Amino acid sequence: MAVNLRGVTTVLLPGTGSDDDFVYRAFAPALHEVGAAVVTPSPQPHRLIAGYRDELDNIARAVRPEPIAVGGVSIGAAVAAEWALAHPGGVIAVLAALPAWTGEPDAAPAALAARYSAQLLRRDGLVSATAQMQATSPRWLADELARSWLPQWPALPDAMDEAAHYVAPTTGQLEGLAVPLGVVSATDDSVHPVEVGVEWVSATPRSSLRTVTLDEIGADPSVLGRQCLAALHEADDPARRHFRG
């Protein structure tokens, strides 16, 4: 039976350098349609991972004994999955958009990009680094990051370094995820490879993957939430391994 999120507090965590504004626009429209209560904590760049874990702990404590749903974008999705694995009785579902790596970051493109951005910010400062980022990124992404980077300065480089060293759930750990998992990856995103989404879904017993393109996200970020929710509802379907686009 597909998971029912009506009335369920659903906590979504932003990706590195991104913010609660983007993750809200990405997920809230679809989740509100199914009656979920959406919560999008602001990132704390001086303690990015610990801040996310604390927010999940506090929100779960506030609604206990009711379970919550968790999710997010990129590293936000990884921290949400980690928290779900550590609190099996407190989570009803996981929504993972653009997961970046599994286990150790090693040479994952997203980790390398975060390290490079941190170095650039420290060396050249926010204004110059932002201009260089805008020159090499899709217009919509450049606009999003130019907006979200500013309020996270000057702790932003520390957040990027912390993210680049974060150890995401391994395939072995993901095998123990008992709740449904909906994943969405972008087929043309070299920083968050679709292969990672396939790896997550291949490892978890109740999961499904939907795919989008970067242009679709740029045109309407809510495509992430809609496709993630569609994947979640397919998670118990025996045909889920067909990885729908």
N, C-alpha and C positions, 0 to 999 in steps of 0.2 A: 504494500500500500504506500502511495506517495506521501511524503511527510507533509503535515499540515502546519503552516506557520501562522495561522490566524491567532492574534493575541500574543505571539511569542516575541519576547525582546530579542532583537537581532543586532549584534554588535559587529560593525565593519571597521577594519583598520586600514589606514592609508599606506601606500608604498613610500619608499625612501625619497625624501625631498618633496613628495606630494603632501596633500593635506586632507582634512575632514570635508572640505567643501567639494573636492572632486569625488571622493569616495561616496559622499551622499548623493551627488548627481548621478553617479554610476549605478547605485543600488536602490535608492529610495523609491523611484517610480514603480518598479516591478514589485518590490516588497510591500509597498502600500496597497497595491492592487489585490494582494492576497491577505491583507489585514495584519501584517507584521508591524511591530513597534520598532522603528529604526533608531539606532544609537550610533553615532560616528564620533568617537573621541578625537580630540586634537592631538597631533604628535607632539611629544616633548623631546626636541632634538638633543638636549643635553643628557637624556637617559631614554633613548628611543625604545629599546626592547623592554627594559624594566617598566617603562611607562605604560606600554601596551599591556603587559602582564598584569600590572596593578589595576588598570582600567577594567580588564576582564574580571579580575577577582572581585572588585568592588561592585560592578554591575550584577554579577552572578549572586553575590551576597545579598544585594538589595531586593532581588526578585525571588530568592529561595523561598519555598522548595520547588518553584517552577523552573524548568530547564531553560536555557537560552540557546539561540543559534549564533554561530560565529563565522567570520569570514573577513575578506579584505582583498587588497590588490598587492601583488608582488610579495615583498617581505611581510606585509600585513597579513596576507593569506597564509604564509608559513607560520607566523606566530600564532595565528588563530588555530591552525591545524595542530600545532604543538600543544596549545592549551586544551584543545578538545581531547587529545590523547591522554593528557594528565588528569582530566576531569570527566571520565566516561559516563558518570551518572548525571552530569550537569549540563550536557549538550544534546540537542536534538538533531542538529544538522550543521554541515560546514559548506560555505560558499567560497570558492577559491578562484580569483581572477588573476590571470597572468602569473602563475607560479614561476619563480626564477631559477631555482635549483633544488636538488634533493641531497640531503646530507651535507657534507663539507662543501664550502663555496668554491675552493680550489680556483680553477680558471674559468668559472662560470662568467659569461659575458656581463651579466648584471653586476656581479661583484667587482669585476675589472672596471666597469664604467663608474661604479661608486667610488672606488679608490682613486681613479683618475680625476673625477670631479672634485673630490676632497683636496687633492694636491693642487688642482687649478685654482680653487677658491682660496686656499691659503697663500698661494704664490701671487696671484693676480688680483685678488679681492673680488667682492660680489659683483660689482658693475661690469668689470671686464670679463669675468667668468660667465656671467649671464649672457653677455653679447656673443661670446664664443659658442655657448650652448645653442643660442638662437640661430646661429649661422649654420649649424650642422644637424638640426632637428626638424621634424615636420612642424609646420606652422602652428597647428593646434597644440602640440606637445610643448613647443617653445613658449607659447603664451601661457599655458597652464603652469609650467615650472617657473617662469619669470614672476608670476603672481605668487606662487607658494614658497619660493625660496626666500623672498624678502623678509617675511615675518619670522623665519627660522634662523636668520643670521643674527649673531656670529657663530652660533653653535652648530650650524648646518654641516660643516666639514666633519665634526666629531660624529654626528649622526650617520653620515655616509661611511665613515671608517667602521663604525660599530656594525652597520648593516653588512658591510663587505666581509666581516669575519663571523657573521651569524651562521651557526650550524642548523640547517633546516631538518625537519623529520627525515629519517632515512626510509628506504623502501621497506626494510624490515619493520620499522615502527609503524609505517602507514598500513601495513598488513593487519595491524591490530585496531584500526579505526572501525568501530562497530556501527557508527551512525552514517547516514547517507552523505555523500560528498558530491557536489556539483562543481565542475571545473570548466573554465572558459579560457582558451588560449588564442592568440592571434597568429595566423599562419605566416605572416610576413614580418614578425617581430623578432629581430635577431638578438635582442637583449633578453627577452623572455621566450625562449624557443618553445615551439609547440611540442617538441619532443619531451620537455619536462612535464607538460600537462598529460601527455600519453603515459609517461612513467608513473605519475601520481595515480592515475586511474587504473593502470595495470596492476598496481600494488594493492589497491584498496578493494575490499569485497563488495561494497555497495556504492558504486560511483558511475559517473558518465561524463563525457567531454563534449562540449560544443566549441566551435571555432568561429572567429570573426576576423576582420582585417583592421589594420591601423586606421585606414580611411573611415571605416564604419564607426570606430570609437571616436575619431575626431569630429565626425558629423553629428554624433549623438552618443555621449558617454553612457547613457542608460542602456545601450545595447549590451554592455557587460553584465549588468544585473539581470536583464531579461534572459540572456542566453545561459547565465549561470543558474538561474532559477529553473529554466527548462531542463538543463542537465540534471539538476537535483531531482526533479520529478521523474526523470528517466532512470534514476540510479538503481531502482529495484527491478528494472525491466531486463529480462534475460537477454535481450538484443543490445544491451548497453555497450558492449565491446565493439560495436560498429562505429563508434566515434563520429557522431553526426556533425556536419558542418553548418 
